Amino acid sequence: MKMVMAVVQDSDAARLIEELNDNKFGVTKLASTGGFLKNGNTTLMIGVEEERIEALINIIKKVCQPRKQIITPFPGGTVDPYVPNPIEVTVGGAAVFVLNIERFEKI
């Protein structure tokens, strides 16, 4: 058995959870926050048999596509007269961790 932890954007989470449930993957959802853009993220914990890992990762790839977004960074502080220019950043995608599970019990 493996534990897959996938960190995805909040905007992708609901659709990904629905797709995973439709494909008989059990999911536990944890709220988390990203560091760079300080946007909400969702961390999903998914217990899965080793032979289903590739199917799971393919679903994550299909739903959580990276995309470009224009953002305006916040100035240095409330009295900072500098207004930065908008920049293009890549958002979306997923960080996926596959962990070995020594023991699993559902109680």
N, C-alpha and C positions, 0 to 999 in steps of 0.2 A: 504494500500500500504506500501511496505517496500523498504528501500534502502540498497542494499548489496554492501559493499566495500570490494574488494578482492585484497590483495597485493600478487603478484606472481612474480617469476623470469622472466626476459626479455625473456629467452630462452623458456618459456612456454606460453608467452602472445599471440603470433600470433595464435598458435593452439587453445588456449582456446577461443579467440575472434571468430575465425571461427566456432568452435563448438557451442558457445552461439548463434551466428547469425543464424546458421542452425536450431537451436531450438527456433527461434523467440524471443530471448532475446535482447533488446537494450542495448548497452554498450557504455560508455564513458571512454576513455583511458587517464590516466595521467602518465607522467614519474616521477619516484621517485628513490631514491638511498638508498640501505640498509646500515646499520651501521657496522655490524661485518666484512663482506667481502668487503664492499664498492663496491659491484657489482650493476649494474643497476637492478631496479625493475620496475614493472608496477603496478599501482593502477587502478583497474577497478571499476567504479561506475555503478551499475545496478539497475534500478527501476523495481520492480516486485510485482505482486499480491501475497498476503500471501499464497494462495493455490499452488503456483508454487515454493515456497522457497526450498523445498526438492529436486525437480528436478534440480534446479539451483545448489545447493550444491553438488549433486551427479555428475554433469558434471565437476565441479571444482575438486572434488576428483579424478575423472577418468583421467583428463588431467594433473593435477599438482601433480604427485607422488613424494614424497621425494626420494632422491638418495644420494649415497656417492660420494665424490669427494676428490681427493688428492690436497692440495694446499701447496705452500711454502710461509710462512709469510714473509713479507718484514723485513729486519733488521732495527734496531733503527734509523739509519740515513745514510747519504752518506759516512761518514768516519768510520762507525761501522764495524769492521772486523768480527763480529759474523754473521755466516750464519745459520739461524735456519733450523732444520730438517723439511721435509714435514710432514703435518698432515692430517688426514682424517676428513672431516667435512660432515655433512648432509646438502644438498642444495635441493631446490625445495619445494614442498608443497605449502601451501597458508595460509595467515592469513585472515580470513573472519569475517567481522563485519556485523551484521544485525541490521538496525536502523528503528525505527518507523517513518513514514512520516505523518505529520499532514495534509499537503496540497501539491498537485502537479498540475501544470499547464504547458502545452506545448504551447509555444507562437511562 
